[in-house]
Amino acid sequence: MSITKEKKVKVFTDFGGNATNTGSIEGQIALLSERIAHISQHLQANKKDFSTHRGLMQLVGQRKRLLTYLQKTNLSGYRSLIEKLGLRK
């Protein structure tokens, strides 16, 4: 099951400023983190689902690229985002 519309609105409101700011880097990274957590739960129960594992690796790579971009353009925003999301301790 994918992430619901209400959950997406909440993520973009919390991290992107408002619900309609879906292009913000912070909101996109937070949404990818939600999807990664959801797929990771699925893979714990279904260990042989290799196609989903490949999709998970693609999402992790996309999030990594966005984090690198954010780090280069807005270092303080990057640091606050990884602290809020609990990434890279």
C-alpha positions in Angstrom: 0.0 0.0 0.0 1.4 3.4 -0.9 1.4 6.5 1.1 -2.0 8.2 1.4 -2.7 11.7 0.1 -3.3 13.0 3.7 0.2 11.7 4.7 1.8 13.4 1.7 0.0 16.7 2.6 1.2 16.4 6.2 4.8 15.7 5.1 4.9 18.7 2.8 3.3 20.9 5.4 5.9 19.9 8.0 9.0 20.1 5.8 8.1 22.1 2.7 6.4 25.1 4.3 2.9 24.5 3.1 0.9 21.7 1.4 1.2 23.1 -2.1 5.0 23.5 -2.0 5.7 20.0 -3.4 8.8 21.1 -5.2 10.8 21.9 -2.1 13.9 19.8 -1.7 13.2 19.3 2.0 9.7 18.1 1.3 10.9 15.7 -1.4 13.6 14.2 0.9 11.1 13.8 3.7 8.6 12.1 1.4 11.3 9.7 0.1 12.2 8.9 3.7 8.6 8.0 4.4 8.5 5.7 1.3 11.8 4.1 2.3 10.6 3.3 5.8 7.3 1.9 4.4 9.2 -0.3 1.8 11.7 -1.4 4.5 8.8 -2.7 6.6 7.5 -4.6 3.7 10.9 -6.2 2.9 11.3 -7.4 6.5 8.2 -9.5 6.1 8.9 -10.5 2.4 12.6 -11.3 2.3 12.5 -12.7 -1.2 10.9 -9.8 -2.9 13.9 -8.8 -5.0 12.1 -6.4 -7.4 10.9 -4.3 -4.4 14.5 -4.4 -3.0 15.7 -2.9 -6.3 13.1 -0.1 -6.1 14.2 0.6 -2.5 17.8 0.9 -3.6 16.7 3.4 -6.3 14.8 5.5 -3.8 17.8 5.5 -1.4 20.0 6.7 -4.3 17.6 9.4 -5.2 17.4 10.6 -1.6 21.2 10.6 -1.4 21.5 12.8 -4.5 18.9 15.2 -3.2 20.7 15.4 0.2 24.0 16.1 -1.6 22.4 18.9 -3.6 20.9 20.4 -0.4 24.2 20.2 1.4 25.9 22.1 -1.4 23.3 24.8 -1.7 21.9 25.2 1.9 24.2 23.8 4.6 22.1 25.0 7.6 18.9 23.6 6.0 20.7 20.3 5.4 21.8 20.0 9.0 18.4 20.8 10.4 16.7 18.4 8.0 18.9 15.4 8.8 18.4 16.2 12.5 14.6 16.2 12.1 14.5 13.0 10.0 17.1 11.2 12.2 19.5 10.5 9.3 23.3 10.3 9.5 23.8 10.4 13.2 
